[in-house]
Amino acid sequence: MTGDPLIDEELAAFLQAGVSVHAASRDATNVPCLVRGSFQQG
């Protein structure tokens, strides 16, 4: 595969350091739902 990289060096370094994501939502009765995920490359 050739062409321009999909991400730049700064973003690549950030992703390799570890990523943490929080996502929140609610259902039709306003009951909260929270999902948390993290990835640490070791």
Helices and strands as residue ranges (DSSP letters): H 9-17, E 19-26, E 32-39
